[in-house]
């Protein structure tokens, strides 16, 4: 596996690099040797955060973990990714789509379906053209964490969402 390790507000020491490669190296049994694992380590106040992204054809496997100790965060992120892989194996390993990124043993091994993804409710609503700022106000009025709307400026479907620290984000499609 190819590790791309970077740091934000922190220098990636040899010790951290070794810890990441050793811990995430355990995922080797799932992926082929040429799989890229993108790791970003960051520090904000006392929060030690690790973000791991593994792009596989048609999907992205991602986890982000925060703790008071970077080594604890590294341990946590490996456990979460491994659990995600086992849980969603049948969904992420479409033999024609992404099978070339995974070890043959992982593809062939049967895992229990934990908490299969089931859509519990379907909601239909009219999408009205509005500006992103108006969509944020509407989202707040509804008490939701996100809101889907037609952007009056671009005439495309967009999503606004609530971020930490009472800020907002906008998702726009890229064609």
C-alpha positions in Angstrom: 0.0 0.0 0.0 1.2 3.5 -0.8 0.9 5.9 2.1 0.6 9.7 1.5 1.0 11.2 4.9 0.7 15.0 5.6 0.3 17.2 8.6 -1.7 20.3 9.4 -0.3 22.5 12.2 2.0 19.6 13.0 5.3 18.1 11.7 5.0 14.5 10.8 7.8 12.9 12.7 9.4 9.5 11.9 7.6 8.1 15.0 4.2 9.2 13.8 4.9 8.0 10.2 5.9 4.6 11.6 2.8 4.4 13.8 0.5 5.2 10.9 2.2 2.8 8.5 2.3 0.0 11.1 -1.3 0.4 12.3 -2.9 1.1 8.9 -0.6 -1.6 7.4 -2.9 -4.1 9.0 -5.4 -3.2 6.3 -3.0 -4.8 3.9 -5.0 -8.0 4.0 -8.0 -6.1 2.4 -6.3 -4.1 -0.3 -3.9 -4.7 -3.2 -0.3 -3.5 -2.8 -0.8 -0.5 -5.2 -3.7 0.9 -3.2 -3.2 4.5 -2.1 -4.0 5.6 1.5 -4.2 9.3 2.1 -3.6 10.3 5.7 -3.8 13.8 7.2 -2.7 14.4 10.8 -3.7 17.6 12.4 -3.7 19.4 15.8 -6.2 22.0 16.9 -5.9 23.1 20.6 -5.8 19.7 22.4 -7.6 17.8 19.6 -5.4 15.3 17.8 -7.1 14.4 14.6 -6.4 11.8 11.9 -8.3 11.7 8.6 -7.8 8.6 6.3 -9.1 8.5 2.8 -8.8 5.4 0.6 -10.1 6.0 -3.0 -11.3 2.8 -4.7 -12.9 2.8 -8.1 -16.4 4.3 -7.7 -16.2 4.7 -3.9 -14.3 6.4 -1.1 -13.5 4.7 2.2 -13.0 7.4 4.8 -12.7 7.8 8.5 -11.8 10.7 10.8 -11.0 10.2 14.5 -10.2 12.8 17.2 -8.8 12.3 20.7 -6.3 13.9 23.1 -3.5 11.6 21.9 -2.6 11.2 18.2 -1.6 7.5 18.8 -5.0 6.8 20.2 -6.6 8.5 17.2 -4.5 6.3 14.9 -5.7 3.1 16.7 -9.3 4.3 16.5 -9.2 5.1 12.8 -7.9 1.7 11.9 -10.6 -0.1 13.8 -13.3 2.0 12.2 -12.1 1.4 8.6 -11.8 -2.3 9.2 -15.4 -2.4 10.6 -16.6 -0.3 7.6 -14.9 -2.7 5.2 -16.5 -5.8 6.7 -19.9 -4.2 7.2 -20.2 -2.8 3.6 -18.2 -5.4 1.8 -21.0 -6.5 -0.5 -21.8 -2.9 -1.3 -18.3 -1.6 -2.0 -16.9 -4.7 -3.6 -18.7 -4.9 -6.9 -16.5 -7.4 -8.7 -16.8 -5.5 -12.0 -16.4 -2.1 -10.4 -13.9 -2.1 -7.6 -12.6 -5.6 -7.3 -9.2 -4.8 -8.6 -8.4 -2.7 -5.5 -9.1 -5.5 -3.0 -7.3 -8.7 -2.0 -8.9 -11.8 -3.5 -9.2 -13.4 0.0 -11.3 -10.4 1.2 -13.6 -10.5 -1.8 -14.3 -14.2 -1.3 -14.6 -14.3 2.5 -18.2 -14.1 3.8 -18.9 -11.5 6.5 -22.0 -11.1 8.5 -24.2 -8.3 7.4 -24.2 -5.9 10.4 -27.0 -3.5 10.3 -27.8 -3.6 6.6 -28.6 -0.2 5.2 -32.3 0.3 4.9 -34.1 3.4 3.8 -36.8 3.9 6.4 -38.6 6.9 5.0 -38.9 8.6 1.6 -39.8 12.2 1.4 -40.9 14.2 -1.6 -41.0 18.0 -1.8 -41.1 20.8 -4.3 -37.7 22.4 -4.9 -38.1 26.1 -5.2 -35.4 28.4 -6.6 -33.7 30.4 -3.9 -30.3 31.9 -2.9 -28.0 29.9 -0.6 -28.4 32.4 2.2 -32.2 32.0 2.0 -31.8 28.2 2.0 -29.8 28.5 5.2 -32.6 30.5 6.8 -35.1 27.9 5.7 -32.9 25.1 7.1 -32.8 26.9 10.5 -36.6 27.4 10.4 -37.1 23.7 9.8 -34.6 22.7 12.5 -32.6 20.5 10.1 -28.9 20.0 9.6 -29.1 20.2 5.8 -31.4 21.6 3.2 -31.7 20.7 -0.5 -32.7 23.5 -2.9 -32.5 24.8 -6.4 -29.9 27.6 -6.6 -31.5 30.7 -8.1 -28.0 31.8 -9.4 -27.0 28.6 -11.1 -30.3 26.8 -11.6 -28.7 23.6 -10.2 -29.7 21.5 -7.2 -27.5 22.4 -4.2 -27.3 21.4 -0.5 -26.5 23.7 2.4 -25.5 22.1 5.7 -24.7 23.1 9.2 -21.1 22.9 10.3 -19.4 23.0 13.7 -19.2 26.4 15.2 -22.5 27.6 13.8 -21.1 28.0 10.2 -22.7 26.8 7.0 -21.4 24.8 4.0 -22.7 24.7 0.4 -22.4 21.6 -1.8 -22.6 22.3 -5.5 -22.5 19.7 -8.2 -19.5 19.6 -10.5 -20.2 18.3 -14.0 
